[in-house]
């Protein structure tokens, strides 16, 4: 297969994955969830899917991307999703982007963007602005540092643990 044919085939697969993510999001709405869907793929195959379950499970972090990441980790029996691609119907919010970074996914592909989401009433732009522009003193919640003498005890115990699994 030529390089051009491989690239075309890869784009076809990604378009198929994106259509699946959009369908997951649309079905989520029909089933009482939020309008977001995501999947995790590895080695050309879909490993796991997820849809927004915030209101269904009363879990504010049950976004489609987080759900897909959790499901992929369970399916692959690992906490690292290196070598994986996250395909999501909408641009990940800062929480989902951070979760993807922690999961070590290689790539993120999205379709709708934050502005499309805002039109539908899902305005995460204020969170993007919070992280990008505002000092913590201007955040809508108080953030306080309480310095205790034993503040590093959990880290000390971790470093002393001979059989720890580094991540």
Phi, psi and omega in degrees: 000135180288162179299323180294319178294320178297317180296317179297317178298318178298320178293322178298317179297315180296322177294321177296316178299317181295320177300322178295318179297319179294321177295319176301318180294316180295317177294327178300317178299314181297334182258016175091006178262183178278164187276053181222139177220151182208159174215159176242130180239148177214136179053040176080003182238146175285124181268318185201160178232169176198153174227165181294127181232024184304305184281329181293326183248002183055041182237106185295346179254012180274052176288160183303317182295315180297318179297316179295319178297314179300314181296322179293318179298319178296315182296320182269355179056051180204161174259357180249125179255037174301141181086001182255158174241133174263122178247122186225144184294339181219153178309129181297139173291170180303324179295314182291324176297315178297319178298321178295321177296315179297325180283348177069031176296149181282323186215155171233133175237130179225164182249280178296154180248182184299330180286322174299317179297320181298321179300326181274004178098005178252077187266094178270002182301327180296329178286320175301314180299320180303312182285331185272330192234328191263133172293155185303336179293344181254007180288157182282007176219154179282139175235120187234136175262122178245105186272109177252151182300330182261023185301335182260007182305316179297322179290322177298316179296321179297312182294330180279346183283112184292329185258026180290156176252106181294145175213000000 
